[in-house]
Amino acid sequence: MSRPSFTKPVGSTVNFKIPPDWFITISALSRKNYRQGVFVNTDIPDTSVFFISPPGEQGPIKDIAEGQPTFPIEPRDEPVTLTVSAYYSEGAAAVSAKNFLKPQYASSKLDVQFSAKSPTASAEIPDYVTFFIFVEDTPDSAQVLIYFPSVITIHVVKINPNPIPPPPPSNVIKPYNPVLDLPRPSKFENYLKLDAAKGTAAYAAIKPLDLIVITDGVPNDPPEFELTQVLVKIGQRIKSGPHHPNSLGAQFVQIGSDPAAAVNLPKLLQADTGHIVDSVPYKGPGSISPDKLERILLGGLHPNIRAQQII
């Protein structure tokens, strides 16, 4: 997986490469009373920022356009390149932003350090990298103590591009996640392998997909994901393509005595799904036998096992 990186600084400039799906926050801090500037250019059209500190002030440096101490860049689908340059002026006269970019105001050198998420940190903590850019204005020839009169920070956080899942229904055991009932976007390419492989030698190597759904209730999906219609569309897609009718099966297993589930699950078998659906009703505690377990595991894909009527 690609991670944020930077190239070796050249004078007062350094480049950063930020991969897709990382949130970027840029800020700068002045530690001297003279005027300091930080210009950040990007390869995003019309996206740049210029932080300039007024003389006589230390602390967070605000950008000259919005007067804000931070500059955020939202996550993007493509990598982002940042070019960071530092400037300073010890003179009393004001310097315009345009003139500040002249080489005569460039700082001497940069020192880049960073911290990142520990490999042992909890998976719940988002991946992050924080770059610290220490700016030195005085040239080495001056032979004075290095002070780093300004510091630039670039904080990047990896975001999850998938939608935030809705809260679980109130009548289910946490941490049930209804989004898990749907194909995960990051794995959707797996659902396309069947179409891509048709007519090739790789087709025979693709295993059937057996979906086992454990439930005790009626579907509560939004209209666009109404269960019966989704299953009908899937069955039609398989039927219209050159795929084996047993390439996919959905087994619905009732694990409780909800009377609504007992009525609704058999209706799935009556829908025109192309025989990809099977349903095993609830028969009370202790009703699981080896034969019934085989029916649950294989009945969705094998009509001959389904026909044994082991429930």
Backbone torsions as a table, in degrees:
resi	resn	phi	psi	omega
1	MET	NA	131.0	179.8
2	SER	-68.3	142.2	-178.9
3	ARG	-129.7	160.1	178.2
4	PRO	-58.0	143.0	-177.8
5	SER	-148.3	170.1	177.5
6	PHE	-145.1	157.2	176.2
7	THR	-96.6	164.7	180.0
8	LYS	-62.5	130.8	-179.6
9	PRO	-60.2	145.2	173.4
10	VAL	-119.6	107.0	-176.5
11	GLY	61.5	-121.1	-176.9
12	SER	-99.5	17.9	-176.0
13	THR	-129.2	142.5	176.6
14	VAL	-144.9	145.9	-179.2
15	ASN	-110.5	142.7	177.4
16	PHE	-123.8	145.4	175.6
17	LYS	-118.7	118.4	-178.0
18	ILE	-111.9	123.0	-178.6
19	PRO	-68.4	171.2	175.9
20	PRO	-62.0	154.8	173.6
21	ASP	68.8	30.2	172.8
22	TRP	-118.8	131.7	177.2
23	PHE	-86.2	133.7	-173.4
24	ILE	-115.9	133.7	173.2
25	THR	-130.6	126.4	-177.0
26	ILE	-116.5	136.5	176.5
27	SER	-149.0	166.8	-178.8
28	ALA	-145.2	151.8	-177.1
29	LEU	-133.5	130.6	178.0
30	SER	-97.7	138.4	177.9
31	ARG	-119.0	9.3	179.3
32	LYS	-129.5	164.1	-177.1
33	ASN	-90.4	-7.1	178.3
34	TYR	-88.9	169.6	-174.4
35	ARG	-71.9	131.3	178.7
36	GLN	-130.9	147.0	-178.4
37	GLY	-134.1	144.7	175.9
38	VAL	-131.8	117.1	179.0
39	PHE	-108.9	126.4	178.8
40	VAL	-118.7	115.9	177.1
41	ASN	-107.2	149.7	179.8
42	THR	-130.2	167.5	175.1
43	ASP	-89.7	11.2	173.6
44	ILE	-88.3	128.5	-178.6
45	PRO	-54.8	134.3	175.7
46	ASP	58.0	33.9	179.5
47	THR	-129.6	101.9	175.6
48	SER	-154.8	166.8	-179.5
49	VAL	-147.7	146.0	178.5
50	PHE	-129.0	110.3	174.2
51	PHE	-91.2	127.5	176.8
52	ILE	-135.5	126.2	179.3
53	SER	-90.0	138.9	175.5
54	PRO	-73.6	151.0	179.3
55	PRO	-63.6	145.1	177.4
56	GLY	85.9	3.9	-178.9
57	GLU	-125.2	141.3	173.6
58	GLN	-118.6	164.2	178.9
59	GLY	112.7	-160.7	-179.0
60	PRO	-58.5	136.5	178.1
61	ILE	-96.5	131.3	-179.0
62	LYS	-95.9	150.4	177.5
63	ASP	-76.3	149.8	-172.2
64	ILE	-78.3	-13.9	-177.9
65	ALA	-87.4	-46.9	-174.8
66	GLU	-112.4	-10.4	-178.1
67	GLY	70.3	27.2	-178.3
68	GLN	-106.1	147.2	-179.4
69	PRO	-82.7	-6.5	178.7
70	THR	-132.7	154.4	178.7
71	PHE	-130.1	106.6	-179.1
72	PRO	-90.7	149.1	172.9
73	ILE	-129.6	118.5	-175.5
74	GLU	-69.1	156.0	179.2
75	PRO	-58.6	144.1	-177.6
76	ARG	-127.3	164.2	179.7
77	ASP	-78.9	-16.4	-178.6
78	GLU	-118.6	157.7	176.5
79	PRO	-60.4	152.9	179.6
80	VAL	-119.2	132.8	175.0
81	THR	-104.7	128.3	176.9
82	LEU	-112.1	132.6	173.1
83	THR	-115.7	114.7	-175.2
84	VAL	-108.4	127.4	179.1
85	SER	-130.5	141.6	-177.5
86	ALA	-115.4	144.4	-177.9
87	TYR	-140.0	163.5	176.0
88	TYR	-158.0	159.7	176.0
89	SER	-148.7	122.0	178.8
90	GLU	-93.1	-3.7	-179.1
91	GLY	-73.3	157.6	-179.4
92	ALA	-77.5	-26.0	-177.3
93	ALA	-72.7	143.3	178.2
94	ALA	-67.7	146.5	178.7
95	VAL	-121.5	127.2	179.4
96	SER	-69.6	159.2	-179.8
97	ALA	-59.3	-39.8	-179.7
98	LYS	-64.4	-44.5	-179.5
99	ASN	-70.8	-27.5	-178.5
100	PHE	-61.8	-23.4	-178.0
101	LEU	-81.3	-0.2	179.3
102	LYS	-72.0	148.6	-177.1
103	PRO	-55.9	-29.5	-177.2
104	GLN	-64.7	-18.6	179.7
105	TYR	-101.6	2.4	-177.4
106	ALA	-67.1	141.2	175.4
107	SER	-68.3	170.1	-174.0
108	SER	-77.6	-50.5	-175.6
109	LYS	-162.0	166.9	179.9
110	LEU	-126.5	147.3	174.0
111	ASP	-125.6	117.5	-175.4
112	VAL	-104.8	126.0	173.6
113	GLN	-125.6	164.1	179.8
114	PHE	-153.3	158.8	171.4
115	SER	-128.8	153.2	-176.5
116	ALA	-142.9	167.4	178.7
117	LYS	-61.7	135.1	179.7
118	SER	-69.9	142.1	176.9
119	PRO	-60.9	-22.2	-179.0
120	THR	-93.5	1.2	-179.5
121	ALA	-69.9	157.1	-179.9
122	SER	-59.2	144.0	178.0
123	ALA	-64.6	-19.5	179.9
124	GLU	-73.3	-18.3	178.2
125	ILE	-83.1	123.8	-180.0
126	PRO	-60.9	148.2	175.0
127	ASP	-66.2	140.1	-178.4
128	TYR	-151.1	159.0	170.9
129	VAL	-141.1	134.2	175.1
130	THR	-118.4	120.2	177.4
131	PHE	-97.2	132.5	175.9
132	PHE	-112.5	119.0	-178.9
133	ILE	-108.7	108.1	-179.9
134	PHE	-90.3	123.7	-174.6
135	VAL	-102.1	129.0	174.3
136	GLU	-114.4	122.9	-178.5
137	ASP	-87.1	-37.3	-174.8
138	THR	-74.4	128.8	178.8
139	PRO	-67.7	156.1	-179.8
140	ASP	-59.9	-30.7	-177.8
141	SER	-64.0	-20.7	-179.7
142	ALA	-72.3	-19.8	177.4
143	GLN	52.9	49.5	175.5
144	VAL	-118.2	166.5	-178.5
145	LEU	-63.5	131.8	177.1
146	ILE	-69.8	127.5	-173.3
147	TYR	-117.9	-21.6	-174.5
148	PHE	51.9	74.0	-174.4
149	PRO	-69.7	-11.3	174.6
150	SER	-145.8	154.0	-178.8
151	VAL	-132.7	132.6	177.4
152	ILE	-111.5	136.4	176.1
153	THR	-119.8	137.9	173.1
154	ILE	-124.8	109.5	-177.4
155	HIS	-106.7	122.7	-178.7
156	VAL	-123.5	135.9	-177.4
157	VAL	-127.3	131.1	177.8
158	LYS	-74.7	129.7	179.1
159	ILE	-108.5	159.2	176.3
160	ASN	-89.5	115.8	-177.1
161	PRO	-71.2	-12.4	179.7
162	ASN	-76.3	151.1	179.0
163	PRO	-60.8	148.4	175.4
164	ILE	-66.9	126.3	-176.9
165	PRO	-67.9	150.0	177.2
166	PRO	-70.0	161.2	177.8
167	PRO	-65.5	152.8	-179.8
168	PRO	-68.1	151.7	174.9
169	PRO	-58.2	153.6	-175.4
170	SER	-70.6	-16.5	-174.6
171	ASN	-103.6	19.1	178.5
172	VAL	-123.1	161.2	-178.7
173	ILE	-78.6	127.6	176.3
174	LYS	-68.2	150.8	5.2
175	PRO	-100.3	52.3	176.3
176	TYR	-52.9	135.9	-179.3
177	ASN	-125.3	109.6	-176.9
178	PRO	-62.6	-21.3	179.6
179	VAL	-66.6	-24.6	179.9
180	LEU	-67.8	-13.3	175.3
181	ASP	-76.4	-11.7	-177.1
182	LEU	-111.2	156.9	175.8
183	PRO	-59.3	131.5	178.1
184	ARG	-74.5	132.3	-177.4
185	PRO	-54.8	-36.6	-176.9
186	SER	-70.4	-14.1	-179.4
187	LYS	-113.8	7.8	-172.5
188	PHE	-62.8	-25.2	-179.4
189	GLU	-62.5	-24.7	178.1
190	ASN	-64.3	-30.5	-179.1
191	TYR	-76.7	-12.9	-179.1
192	LEU	-97.9	-6.8	-177.8
193	LYS	-61.9	-35.7	-177.5
194	LEU	-60.4	-46.5	179.8
195	ASP	-67.1	-40.4	-176.8
196	ALA	-66.9	-28.3	-173.7
197	ALA	-92.8	-9.4	-175.6
198	LYS	-60.0	135.5	-179.3
199	GLY	83.4	4.2	-179.8
200	THR	-119.0	167.1	179.3
201	ALA	-66.2	-23.0	-179.0
202	ALA	-71.6	-14.8	-176.3
203	TYR	-60.1	-41.9	-176.3
204	ALA	-67.1	-20.3	-178.0
205	ALA	-84.4	-9.9	-179.2
206	ILE	-80.1	124.4	-177.9
207	LYS	-81.1	151.3	175.1
208	PRO	-62.0	151.3	178.0
209	LEU	-102.3	115.8	-178.7
210	ASP	-110.3	109.3	-179.8
211	LEU	-97.4	121.4	178.1
212	ILE	-110.5	116.0	-176.9
213	VAL	-108.6	117.2	178.4
214	ILE	-96.5	124.2	-172.8
215	THR	-152.3	163.9	170.7
216	ASP	-153.6	66.1	-179.1
217	GLY	180.0	-178.7	178.7
218	VAL	-96.6	152.3	179.3
219	PRO	-59.9	139.5	177.2
220	ASN	-126.2	31.7	-179.0
221	ASP	-75.5	156.2	175.0
222	PRO	-63.9	161.3	-174.8
223	PRO	-53.6	-37.8	-177.1
224	GLU	-69.2	-14.7	178.4
225	PHE	-119.3	28.7	179.7
226	GLU	-55.5	126.0	-165.3
227	LEU	-58.1	-50.2	-175.7
228	THR	-60.6	-43.6	-179.0
229	GLN	-67.1	-36.4	177.0
230	VAL	-62.4	-44.3	-179.9
231	LEU	-66.3	-38.2	178.0
232	VAL	-62.9	-43.5	-179.8
233	LYS	-65.0	-39.5	178.1
234	ILE	-63.9	-44.2	178.5
235	GLY	-60.9	-39.4	178.4
236	GLN	-65.8	-37.8	-179.8
237	ARG	-65.7	-42.8	179.0
238	ILE	-64.9	-41.7	-178.6
239	LYS	-65.5	-34.9	-177.3
240	SER	-78.2	-15.5	-178.8
241	GLY	-103.6	171.8	-178.0
242	PRO	-84.2	44.9	-176.0
243	HIS	-108.8	151.4	177.9
244	HIS	-63.6	137.7	-178.3
245	PRO	-62.7	-18.9	178.6
246	ASN	-98.2	19.1	-179.1
247	SER	-72.8	-17.0	178.3
248	LEU	-147.8	138.5	176.4
249	GLY	-142.6	147.6	178.5
250	ALA	-124.1	117.8	-178.9
251	GLN	-106.9	118.8	178.4
252	PHE	-102.3	118.3	-176.1
253	VAL	-112.4	120.7	177.7
254	GLN	-84.2	129.8	-177.1
255	ILE	-116.9	13.7	178.9
256	GLY	-150.6	-177.4	-173.1
257	SER	-105.2	26.9	178.5
258	ASP	-62.9	117.4	-177.7
259	PRO	-63.4	-30.2	178.7
260	ALA	-65.8	-39.3	177.7
261	ALA	-66.0	-39.6	180.0
262	ALA	-61.7	-28.1	179.3
263	VAL	-85.8	-42.0	-172.2
264	ASN	-78.9	-36.3	-176.5
265	LEU	-62.1	-44.7	177.9
266	PRO	-61.2	-25.4	179.0
267	LYS	-65.5	-25.4	177.5
268	LEU	-64.2	-31.1	179.5
269	LEU	-70.5	-26.0	-177.5
270	GLN	-82.5	-16.5	-179.1
271	ALA	-73.4	155.9	-178.1
272	ASP	-82.1	72.6	-177.5
273	THR	-98.8	3.4	-177.3
274	GLY	76.1	24.5	177.3
275	HIS	62.6	33.5	176.5
276	ILE	-93.0	-3.3	-173.7
277	VAL	-112.8	138.7	170.7
278	ASP	-132.9	157.1	-178.6
279	SER	-141.0	134.7	177.7
280	VAL	-116.4	114.4	-177.3
281	PRO	-77.5	167.7	179.0
282	TYR	-86.0	130.3	-179.2
283	LYS	-118.6	16.8	176.3
284	GLY	98.2	166.5	-179.7
285	PRO	-57.6	141.4	177.3
286	GLY	77.3	12.6	-176.3
287	SER	-88.9	-3.2	179.4
288	ILE	-80.5	120.6	177.0
289	SER	-121.1	167.2	177.0
290	PRO	-55.9	-40.4	179.8
291	ASP	-66.2	-39.5	-180.0
292	LYS	-69.3	-36.3	177.4
293	LEU	-63.4	-39.5	175.9
294	GLU	-62.9	-39.3	178.2
295	ARG	-62.3	-41.3	-179.6
296	ILE	-65.3	-45.1	-173.8
297	LEU	-74.4	-33.8	-171.5
298	LEU	-118.2	-11.8	-175.1
299	GLY	-63.1	-28.9	-179.6
300	GLY	-67.5	-25.5	-176.0
301	LEU	-107.2	-22.8	-171.9
302	HIS	-118.5	104.2	-179.8
303	PRO	-59.4	-29.8	-179.4
304	ASN	-66.6	-35.1	176.0
305	ILE	-73.7	-39.5	178.0
306	ARG	-61.0	-35.2	-176.8
307	ALA	-71.3	-14.4	179.7
308	GLN	-70.9	-12.8	176.4
309	GLN	57.5	37.7	175.3
310	ILE	-86.1	107.0	-179.4
311	ILE	-128.6	NA	NA
